[in-house]
């Protein structure tokens, strides 16, 4: 279980970093790599499909939360220039 937590933390961090990329295409490419790595890291677990689903789900949550934060930052910057 400790290894799963470490995998989850590392992959979620990569997903969060993907959220900061400039274009949707770059973000999609980076997330695709993260999702592939989720599958690779899930392989050794007892139920790889379940583990992969959990890893992907958490990466998506992290990516979405980071994008929401970015939008807030950009909105504040935009309002500051008005």
C-alpha positions in Angstrom: 0.0 0.0 0.0 2.9 2.3 0.7 4.1 1.9 -2.9 0.7 2.7 -4.2 0.7 6.0 -2.3 4.1 6.9 -3.6 3.0 6.1 -7.2 -0.1 8.2 -6.7 1.8 11.2 -5.3 4.3 11.1 -8.2 1.7 10.7 -10.9 -0.5 13.4 -9.4 2.4 15.7 -9.4 3.1 15.1 -13.0 -0.6 15.7 -13.8 -0.5 19.0 -11.9 2.6 20.0 -13.9 0.8 19.2 -17.1 -1.9 21.7 -16.2 0.6 24.5 -16.4 1.5 23.8 -20.0 0.7 26.6 -22.5 -1.6 24.9 -25.0 -4.4 22.3 -24.8 -2.3 20.1 -27.2 0.7 20.2 -24.9 -1.5 19.4 -21.9 -3.2 16.5 -23.7 0.2 15.1 -24.7 1.5 15.3 -21.2 -1.6 13.8 -19.7 -1.5 10.9 -22.2 2.0 10.1 -20.9 0.8 10.3 -17.3 -2.1 8.0 -18.1 0.2 5.5 -19.8 2.4 5.5 -16.8 -0.6 4.9 -14.6 -1.2 1.7 -16.5 2.4 0.7 -16.3 2.6 1.3 -12.5 -0.7 -0.5 -11.9 0.6 -3.7 -13.6 2.2 -5.3 -10.5 -0.8 -4.8 -8.2 -3.2 -7.6 -7.4 -6.0 -6.0 -9.4 -4.2 -3.9 -12.1 -7.4 -2.6 -13.7 -8.7 -1.3 -10.4 -5.3 0.2 -9.5 -5.1 1.9 -12.9 -8.6 3.4 -12.5 -7.7 4.8 -9.1 -4.4 6.3 -10.3 -6.1 7.8 -13.4 -9.0 9.1 -11.3 -6.7 10.9 -8.9 -4.5 12.3 -11.7 -7.6 13.7 -13.3 -8.8 15.3 -10.1 -5.3 16.8 -9.5 -5.2 18.2 -13.1 -8.7 19.7 -12.8 -7.9 21.3 -9.5 -4.7 22.8 -10.8 -6.5 24.1 -13.9 -9.2 25.7 -11.7 -6.4 27.4 -9.7 -4.7 28.6 -12.9 -8.0 30.1 -14.1 -8.5 32.0 -10.8 -4.9 33.4 -11.0 -5.4 34.5 -14.6 -8.8 36.1 -13.8 -7.2 38.1 -10.9 -4.4 39.2 -13.1 -6.9 40.2 -15.8 -9.0 42.2 -13.3 -5.8 43.9 -12.0 -5.1 45.3 -15.4 -8.6 46.8 -15.9 
